[in-house]
Amino acid sequence: MFKRTNDLNSLLHRLPPSTLSCLLSSPLTTIATILHGLHRVPLPPLPPTLKVVCLPDTHNRQPPVPVGDILLHAGDLSQSGTLAEIQTQLNWLKSLPHAHKIFIAGNHDLALASPQKQRLDWDGLIYLEDSSVTIDAGNGREVCVYGSPWTRKKGNWVFEYARGEDFWKGRIPIETDVLVTHMPPMWRLDGEGRGDEGLLGELWRVRPRLHVFGHEHEGHGKAWMGFDGFEKGYEAVRRGDASVVARAGAMCEMVMYLLIELLWPRKQMETRLVNAAVIGGHRDDLQRAPTIVEI
């Protein structure tokens, strides 16, 4: 019994693998990930900008929320998905001062996937479920936001599609400026390969200015995604279905693009990616602050 308890504690409090151990176990993937982190950060957007506050995966938590122009909750408001849990979270969102407050469901938000959702009061909020809204952001600027709650099947939850299903193809409207999904795209802030490659393909097709997501709590962070040979090379290395020679060639392509950017830096990348999961840690005992981005 004592040994089993120690083994459980070791599992829950294990440290992430070191860079050296990753290099030894998966050298090409590790080097490609390091190179991807060196991709140049774009210049800040020119004013006037919109301040977007992102906070998926609150799971009944109510962290302090900074002010902003748009509030985006990318799913998993609740833990067990009851009407009472979700209504409590909706009341909290309704009390916040942001001019535009948009939310989607996550796989934990069971009541939003049942006829019971008609009993919920989200007056003053915008709920998106495979739908879009165009908001007037001021200064003559309109922003089209598309939201979808679906994730790959992982247990017995809601808004889930079958593993292996090409679910995302052609689903996202081409005019989307801000994409809000619960599912992350593959190899982008997805907890090391737990995202969806079909959703990644939709990013290549639609190229929104901002993509906000969560679901994989360990993937928390911000990144930029360009649509060029560097990103194609990175994906080829991560995909792992080609020969070692082909993957090494893709890595050389990444290096070439990095060198080109040193000489002729781009002014701005295409899409800002944000995994803003509020809770994290091995036991989800970590509470993070909401993430702020400007577009």
C-alpha positions in Angstrom: 0.0 0.0 0.0 2.8 2.4 0.9 4.7 1.7 -2.3 1.5 2.2 -4.4 0.9 5.6 -2.7 4.5 6.6 -3.5 4.1 5.5 -7.1 1.0 7.6 -7.4 2.6 10.7 -5.9 5.6 10.3 -8.3 3.2 10.1 -11.3 1.2 13.2 -10.2 4.3 15.3 -9.4 6.6 14.1 -12.2 8.8 16.7 -13.9 8.6 17.3 -17.6 11.3 15.6 -19.6 14.6 17.5 -20.1 15.7 18.8 -23.5 18.5 16.2 -23.4 16.2 13.3 -22.9 13.9 14.6 -25.7 16.9 14.9 -28.0 18.0 11.3 -27.2 14.5 9.8 -27.7 13.3 12.0 -30.7 16.2 14.0 -32.1 14.5 15.3 -35.3 11.2 16.2 -33.6 13.1 18.0 -30.8 15.3 20.0 -33.0 12.4 21.0 -35.2 10.5 22.1 -32.1 13.5 24.2 -31.0 13.8 25.8 -34.5 10.0 26.5 -34.5 10.5 28.4 -31.2 13.1 30.6 -32.9 10.7 31.8 -35.5 10.8 35.6 -35.5 8.1 37.4 -33.5 6.3 39.9 -35.7 6.1 43.6 -35.0 3.2 44.7 -32.8 0.0 45.6 -34.7 -0.5 49.2 -35.6 -3.1 51.2 -33.6 -6.0 51.2 -33.2 -6.0 47.7 -31.8 -8.6 45.6 -30.1 -7.8 44.0 -26.7 -9.1 40.5 -26.6 -9.3 38.7 -23.2 -9.2 34.8 -23.6 -10.1 32.4 -20.8 -11.2 28.8 -21.7 -11.2 25.9 -19.3 -12.3 27.7 -16.2 -14.0 24.5 -14.9 -16.1 26.4 -12.4 -13.2 28.7 -11.5 -13.8 32.5 -11.6 -10.4 34.1 -11.9 -9.9 37.9 -11.9 -10.5 39.1 -15.5 -8.7 42.1 -16.9 -10.6 44.8 -18.9 -10.7 44.6 -22.7 -12.8 45.1 -25.8 -13.8 41.5 -26.5 -14.1 38.6 -24.0 -13.8 35.0 -25.5 -14.5 31.9 -23.4 -13.4 28.9 -25.5 -15.3 26.2 -23.6 -15.4 24.1 -20.5 -17.1 26.7 -18.3 -18.0 23.9 -15.9 -16.6 20.7 -14.5 -19.6 18.4 -14.4 -21.8 20.3 -16.9 -24.9 20.7 -14.7 -27.4 23.5 -15.3 -26.5 25.0 -12.0 -22.8 25.0 -12.7 -23.1 26.5 -16.1 -25.6 29.1 -15.0 -23.3 30.2 -12.2 -20.5 30.7 -14.7 -22.8 32.5 -17.2 -23.9 34.9 -14.4 -20.2 35.6 -13.7 -19.5 36.3 -17.4 -22.6 38.5 -17.5 -21.3 40.6 -14.6 -18.0 41.5 -16.5 -17.8 44.9 -18.2 -16.5 43.9 -21.7 -18.5 45.3 -24.6 -18.6 42.0 -26.4 -18.7 38.7 -24.5 -18.7 35.5 -26.6 -18.6 31.9 -25.4 -18.7 28.4 -26.7 -19.2 25.0 -25.0 -16.6 22.5 -24.2 -16.8 18.7 -23.8 -17.5 19.2 -20.1 -20.5 21.5 -20.6 -23.1 18.7 -20.8 -26.2 20.9 -20.3 -25.3 23.0 -23.4 -25.6 19.8 -25.5 -29.1 18.9 -24.2 -32.6 20.5 -24.5 -32.0 21.8 -21.0 -29.9 24.6 -22.4 -33.2 26.4 -23.2 -33.5 27.0 -19.4 -30.2 28.8 -19.3 -30.0 32.6 -19.2 -27.2 34.1 -21.2 -28.8 37.5 -21.8 -26.0 40.0 -22.7 -23.7 37.1 -23.9 -23.2 35.7 -27.4 -23.3 31.9 -27.6 -21.7 30.3 -30.7 -22.3 26.7 -31.7 -21.0 26.0 -35.2 -22.0 29.6 -36.0 -20.7 33.1 -36.6 -21.3 36.6 -35.4 -20.1 39.9 -36.8 -19.5 42.5 -34.1 -19.0 46.2 -34.5 -15.7 46.8 -32.8 -15.7 50.6 -33.2 -13.7 52.9 -35.5 -15.6 51.4 -38.4 -14.1 48.0 -37.8 -16.2 44.8 -38.0 -14.9 41.5 -36.7 -16.3 38.1 -37.8 -16.1 35.5 -35.0 -16.8 31.8 -35.6 -17.1 29.4 -32.7 -17.3 25.6 -32.5 -17.3 23.3 -29.4 -16.2 20.0 -30.9 -13.2 17.9 -29.8 -12.0 14.4 -30.6 -13.6 11.7 -28.6 -11.9 11.4 -25.2 -14.1 9.6 -22.7 -17.9 10.0 -22.4 -18.5 13.7 -22.8 -20.4 15.9 -25.3 -19.6 17.6 -28.6 -17.2 14.9 -29.5 -16.4 13.4 -32.9 -14.9 9.9 -33.6 -11.2 9.5 -33.7 -9.9 9.3 -37.3 -12.9 11.3 -38.6 -12.1 14.2 -41.0 -14.4 16.4 -39.0 -13.2 19.9 -39.7 -12.8 20.0 -43.5 -14.6 23.0 -45.0 -16.5 23.8 -41.8 -15.0 27.2 -41.0 -16.3 30.2 -43.0 -13.6 31.8 -45.2 -14.5 35.3 -43.9 -13.6 34.4 -40.3 -11.4 36.9 -38.5 -11.4 35.3 -35.1 -11.7 31.5 -34.7 -12.8 30.1 -31.3 -12.7 26.4 -30.8 -12.3 24.1 -27.9 -10.0 21.8 -29.8 -6.4 22.9 -30.6 -4.8 22.5 -34.0 -2.2 19.7 -34.3 1.4 20.6 -33.1 0.4 24.1 -32.1 0.1 24.5 -28.3 -1.6 21.2 -28.1 0.2 19.4 -25.3 2.6 17.7 -27.8 0.6 16.2 -30.6 -2.9 16.0 -29.1 -4.5 18.5 -31.5 -6.3 17.9 -34.7 -4.6 17.9 -38.1 -7.8 18.6 -39.9 -8.3 21.8 -37.9 -4.7 22.7 -38.7 -5.7 22.3 -42.4 -8.6 24.7 -41.9 -6.1 27.3 -40.5 -4.1 27.0 -43.7 -7.3 27.5 -45.8 -9.0 30.3 -43.8 -6.0 32.1 -42.2 -7.9 34.0 -39.4 -6.2 36.8 -37.6 -6.6 35.0 -34.2 -7.4 31.5 -33.1 -8.3 30.9 -29.4 -8.7 27.4 -28.0 -8.0 25.3 -24.9 -8.9 21.7 -24.0 -5.3 20.5 -23.7 -4.3 22.4 -20.5 -0.6 21.5 -20.8 -0.4 23.4 -24.1 -1.0 26.8 -22.5 0.7 29.7 -24.3 0.8 32.0 -27.3 2.4 31.5 -30.7 2.4 32.9 -34.2 1.7 30.8 -37.4 2.9 31.9 -40.8 1.9 30.0 -43.9 5.1 29.3 -45.7 7.8 26.8 -46.3 9.0 27.1 -42.7 5.6 25.9 -41.3 5.4 23.2 -44.0 8.8 21.9 -43.0 8.0 21.9 -39.3 4.8 19.9 -40.0 6.7 17.4 -42.2 9.2 16.7 -39.4 6.4 16.4 -36.7 4.2 14.2 -38.9 6.8 11.5 -38.8 5.4 9.4 -41.6 8.3 10.0 -44.0 11.8 8.7 -44.1 14.5 10.0 -41.9 16.1 11.6 -45.0 12.9 13.4 -46.0 12.4 14.7 -42.5 16.0 15.9 -42.3 15.4 17.6 -45.6 12.4 19.3 -44.2 14.4 20.5 -41.2 17.0 22.0 -43.6 14.2 23.9 -45.2 13.2 25.3 -41.8 16.8 26.5 -41.3 16.8 28.1 -44.7 13.7 30.1 -44.0 15.1 31.2 -40.6 18.2 32.5 -42.4 16.1 34.3 -44.9 14.1 36.0 -42.1 17.3 37.2 -40.5 18.1 39.1 -43.8 14.6 40.1 -44.8 12.4 40.0 -41.7 8.7 39.8 -42.3 6.6 42.7 -40.9 3.8 40.5 -39.6 2.9 36.9 -39.4 -0.6 35.6 -40.4 -2.3 34.1 -37.4 -2.0 34.5 -33.6 -2.6 31.3 -31.8 -3.6 31.3 -28.1 -4.2 28.3 -25.8 -5.5 30.2 -22.8 -6.5 27.3 -20.6 -7.1 28.8 -17.1 -6.4 25.6 -15.2 -3.4 23.4 -15.5 -0.9 21.2 -13.7 -1.0 17.4 -13.4 -3.9 17.5 -11.1 -5.5 20.7 -12.6 -4.6 22.4 -9.3 -2.9 25.4 -11.1 -5.0 28.5 -11.9 -3.7 30.8 -14.5 -4.6 34.4 -15.3 -6.7 35.0 -18.5 -4.6 35.7 -21.6 -4.7 39.1 -23.3 -3.9 39.6 -27.0 -4.3 42.5 -29.4 -5.5 42.4 -32.9 
